Structures are given as structure tokens and as C-alpha cells.
């Protein structure tokens, strides 16, 4: 159990932050993969275990199945895409990384006699070799963990954030906090898995930023900056309340295996995102790729006659053609007749 103590000023500084970046969400997915009991994630874990990348061991050392993990989420601030998160990690103050890595791994070693990994001593180095290894491991596991469904997950997390914001705006901060744990003014009690480091957390005027997450389950996770004592504490809360939420967040499976075989997983995912209509920037955000990469994929699909693009003010908006919609629906004959 963790107890979060609020002052009146803290209660006025509660806000709903944006969902985690695909980088941060992937770290928590790596944590979930290692748990002995995963509840509604049991089926997901069984599928993912068959295709875990060879460099997953690095992530396993960073984010073990309990709450005692190296916090690489806070240094990302509020990055929304994978490229933004990777850049934020590269530019993160080395002192912040050094403190977080040393403090967490030394505490873990004292508690469970776990050896401190050799890479930990080199993580703060300017050449960024270990950071590049971490980034590569996260990107590789992201493609396996989400299997082209990040757009669906991000949409669900956005909707969860909007729901929390409505509760805060219409019913007040106490009603919001009561929905996250046991609220007894001025203390919020939240359940935690295993022996949490520091069961008493006093906000002392810093405020609280609440962030929804798919893989922060079943209990919230409290994170605070190791270098900025005045920064708000981040409380990462579960976006899933029941298996129905998981189905809604995960979205439909790819329309057909032939589509993926024809276009590749990424371009099949591009076609799915474009089906709802989107700009290049929105496409990049939903797929966790750079705008340049999103634009390149869109151009290839446009040349193939699967999407149309038109400029709206300063943005390029994409929509499916009849052929693209038919291909996505598995009704290619209909698309060819209409073309």
C-alpha cells in the first residue's frame, strides 16, 4: 500500500496529463510480460512470448515485474511519439539518469541480492552507447508487443484521459481521486504490487499529474523526478477496468493475412489508420513513427491508388480510395470493379 499525502495546494494542482509515449508504454508492457499472474493480459502474454526479441534481457533488467524498476519514463517528460521519446531520452540530463539508475539498482541489490548489471556503470556516458541499445530494444519489443495496434491503443488512452478530465471538471478532485484508490482527505491510498520503495509520499505542494496507461495494471504507479524536487508527481493509472476495455483498446485484428503479406505490417497499419481519415502528423503519431516516415508510406500507398491525399491549409489529409477500402475489407473484386 502506498499513501499519497495532499496539501490544499496539491488538491488544486491535480491535472490530467497526456497518455504515455509508445516508449513509456512499451517499458510497462515489458514489465507485464514477466509477471507470473497477468489477469486479462494472460492471452496477450502467451502470444508475445513466442516472438520476444533477443535483446529483451536488457528491458527485463530495467523493468522487472514489480514496482522497483528504473524510471526512464520521467526523463521523457510528455513526449507523444516514439521519435520524440527517443530524442528526449538522448537529451535527458545525465545526472538524472545516473541518480535513477544507481538508486534503483542499488536498492534492488540490497533487497534481493540481485547483481548490478555491468551496463549500469556506462549508462550516463556522453557517447550514449547503452542508451542506443535501450532505444533499439524498446523499438524491437514495441513492434512485437503491440503488433500494429498502437493506433487503437493510443485512441483508447486518449478517450480515457478525456473521461478522467470530465470527472475532474464536473465532479471535482475528490471524486476523481476516490475513483483511483481509497480517498480519505487528505490521503490517497493505492494498492501496490510487492514491497514498494517508500510507502509514504508527501506531495508538499508539487501537485499531481494523472496519466492513463494500458499496461499500468492492476494498480497505479507513482513516479517523481530525481532532480527536480518541484516537479509534479506523476501517477500512472490503469486505463482498463474490465476485459471489455482491453478488447476496445486493442482494436480489431488485421483485416486479413493477405493484406499484411501484400503490403507489410506497417503499411497495412497505415491503411487502417487512414480509413478513419487523418493528416500526416496524426498518422505519424498513431503509428509512433516520424512524420517523414509517415509521409513516405502515404506516398507509396497513394501511388498504388489505395489512398487519396489533399492539402488542407498547412496539413496534408489522407483518405482511402474505393480500391483501398475494398482491399482493407478483403473485397478486392469490388474495388477493381469500381476502379
N, C-alpha and C positions, 0 to 999 in steps of 0.2 A: 504493500500500500504506500502511495506517495501522497503527501499532504501539501497542497499549494496554498500559501497564505497571501491574502489580498489586503491591501490598504484601500481606503476610499478612492485614492488617486488611481490605483491599479484597476479598480472596477470601471473607472471612466476611460481607461486606456485599453480596453478589450476591443479587438478588431478581428475581422475575418480576412486572412491573407489568401493569396492565390495558392492553388494546389502545388505540390512538389513538382520539380522538373522531372523529366524522364530519367535523369541521372539519379536523383534522390530516391525516386520510386523504385528504381532498379536495385539500389542498395537494400531497401527494405524487402524487396522480393527475394534477394539472396538470403536474407535473414529468415524469411518464411520457409524457404526451401529446406533449411537444415533442421526445422523443428520436428520433434517426434510426434506431436499432435498438431494438426493444422486445420481441424474443423472443416469449414466449407472449401478450403483450399486443397483438400486431400487429392481430388481428381487432377487439379492443376499440377500439383507437385509430382504425381505419378507420371504425367506426360513429360514434364520438363526434365526429370531425372534421366530420361533416355537420351537427351541431347545436350547435356551440360558441357560448356566449352572447357578445354583442357586447362585454361588459366583461371578456373573458378576458385582454386585454392587460395588465391590472393584475396578474393572477396570474402571467402569463408573466414579468413583471419581478421579482416576488417570488421565484419558484421556477423558475429556468432548468433545463435538462435535466441539468446536472452537480450536484456536491455543494455548490456555492458559492451557497446560497440563504439568504434572510432567514429566520431561525429564529423563526417565530411559533408553533411547537409547544411549546417550553419554557414560555413565559408562560402557556399554558393549564393547566399543571400536569397533573392527571389527570382533566380533565373527560370525562364519558362521552357526553353528548348534545350536539347542536348548540346548543340554548339555553344549556346550561352553558358550552360553549366560547366562545360569543359574549359571555356575561357576564364570563367570566374574561379575555377579551381586552380588554373595555372597562375592567375594573378593574386590568389589569396596570400595574405601576409604569412611569410614563413614562420614567424613567431607563433601565430595562431595554430598552424599545423603542428609545429613542434610541441606546443603545450598539450594539444588534444591527443596526439599520438602517444607521447610519453606518459601522460597522466593515465590514459585509459589502459594501455598495455601493461604498465607497471602495476596498476590496481588489479588487473586481471591476473597477473602473475602471482601477486600476493594472495589472492583469494583461492586460486585453483592450481597454483604451481605450474601454470602454462608457460612455456618458454617464450621469450620475446623474439619475434621474427627478426632475422638479420636485416631485412629491408627497412625496418623501422628507423634505424640509425641514419639512413640516407634519404628518407622522405623529404626533409626540409631543404636539401641541397638545391642550389640555383639551376643546375643542369636539368632538373625535372625528370630524370630517368625513371624513377619509381612512379611519379605522377603520370607519366605517359603509359606505364604498364597498368596502372589502376584504370586510367581512362579507357585503354584498349579492352581490359577485362570487363568493365561496365558495359561498353558498347556491344561486345560479343554476347554477354549474358542478356542484355536488353532484347536483342533480336530473338533469342530463344524464349525468354520469359513471357514476352508479350505477343510473339508470333503474328506480327502485323496488326495487332488490335489496339495499339496505343491511341489511335484517334477516338475509338469508342471509350476507352478508359478516361482519357482527358475530358471528353464531353461529360461523362458521368461525374467526374470530380468537380468540374465547373458548376454543374447543377447542384451538387451537394453544397458547395460553397455559397451559392445563391440561396439555398434553403436556410443555411445557418445565418446568413446575413438578414434574411427576412425575420427569423426568430428574434435576432438581436434588435432589429428596428421596431418590430411590432409588439414584442412581449417583454423585452428588457433583458439586461445582462444576467440577472439571477435565473430567469427561465432558461436561458441558453446554457449556463453553467450546470444547472440541475440535469440537463439532458446529456451531459458529458461524464457525470460521476455523481458522487454524493455531496451535495452542496449544503453546508451549514455555515452560514455567514460568520466569519469572513474566510472560511477554509473550504477548498475543493479537494475532496478525497477521490483518488483514482486508483484502480487496481493496477498492479504491475506484475509482469512475469519474472519469477526468480527474485534474487536479492538485489533490489535497485540501489545504485550508488546515491546515497543521500535521500532519505525518505521525507525530509522536511525541506521545502523550497519556499523561500520568502521573496516575494516579488519586489518589495521595497520601492514601489513607485515606477518600476520599469514597464509595467503593463504586460499584456499577454496577447500574442498573435496566434490565432487558431487556424490550423491548416488541415484540410481533409486529405486523406490518403487511402488508397486501396489496400495496401499491404501493412498498414499500421493496425493490426488486428490481433487479439480482440480488444486490447486496451490502448489508451492514449500514450504517447511518448513525449516527454518534456525535454527540450534542448535549450541550452543557453550558451551565449558566446563566451569563450575563454579569454578574450582580450578586451572586449567592450562591456564593461560592467553595467553601463546604462542602457544597453540594447534590450528590447523587449524579449521575454522568454517566448519560445515557440512551443506550442502544444499541438502535436500532430495527432489528429483524432481519426478513428475509423470511419470510412465513408460507407461501409457495408453494415447493414443491420440484420440481414437475413439472406438466405440463398437467392431469393428473387433479386436482391440488389446486385449480387455477383453476376447473375445472368444478364441483367440490364447493363452493368458496367463492361462486361466482357464483349458484348455485342455478338452478332451472328458470325458463324464460321465463314471462311471464304466461300464464295458462291459455288465454285466447282474447282476440282483439282486441275482440270484442263486449262482454266483461266490462269492459274498460278504457273502451270507448266509453260504456257504460251508467253506470258508477259514477265514472269518472275514475281516473287513475293512482293517486292517493293512497288513495282508498277501496278500490280493488282490492287495493292492497298491504295495507291494514288487514285485509281479508277473508283474505288469505293468512296473515298473522301470527296472526290469531285461530284459524285452522284447527288450530293446534297447542295452543290454549288459552293464555291469558295474562291478566295483570292490566292495568289501565290504565297503571300505571307501566312495566311491561315493554313494553307496546305503544308507549308514548312513546319509550322508549329504543331499541327496534329500528327505529323509523321516523325517529329523530332529530328529533322534534317535542316541543313542550311537553306536559305531562300534560293541560292544559286543552284543547289541540287534539285530542289523542288521545281524550279523553272526549267531545268534540263529535262526532267522526267515529263513535265507537262508538254514541252515542245515535241518530244518523241511521240507521245500519245496523240498530239494534235496532228502531226504529220501522217500518222497512221489512220486519221479520220475518226478517232474514238472520242475526242473532246473538241469543243469549240472554246475559243478564248476571245474576250473583248475587253477593251480598256474602259474603266470607269474612274474618271478623274485621275488620280495618281496610282491606281492599282489595276492589275490585270485579273479579271474574273474568269473562272473556268466552269464549263458545264458539259455534261455528256451530250454526244450526238446520238441519233437514233441507233446507229451501229454500236456505239459504246455501251448504251443502255442494254441493248439486246445481248451483247457479249457478256456483260456483267450478270444478266439474268439467266444466262445459259440458253438463250433463244436466238442463236446466231442466224438461223434461216429467216426469222422475222426481220432482223436487221439488214440482211442482204437484200430482201425484197423491197425494203423501204429506201435503201441507199440509192 
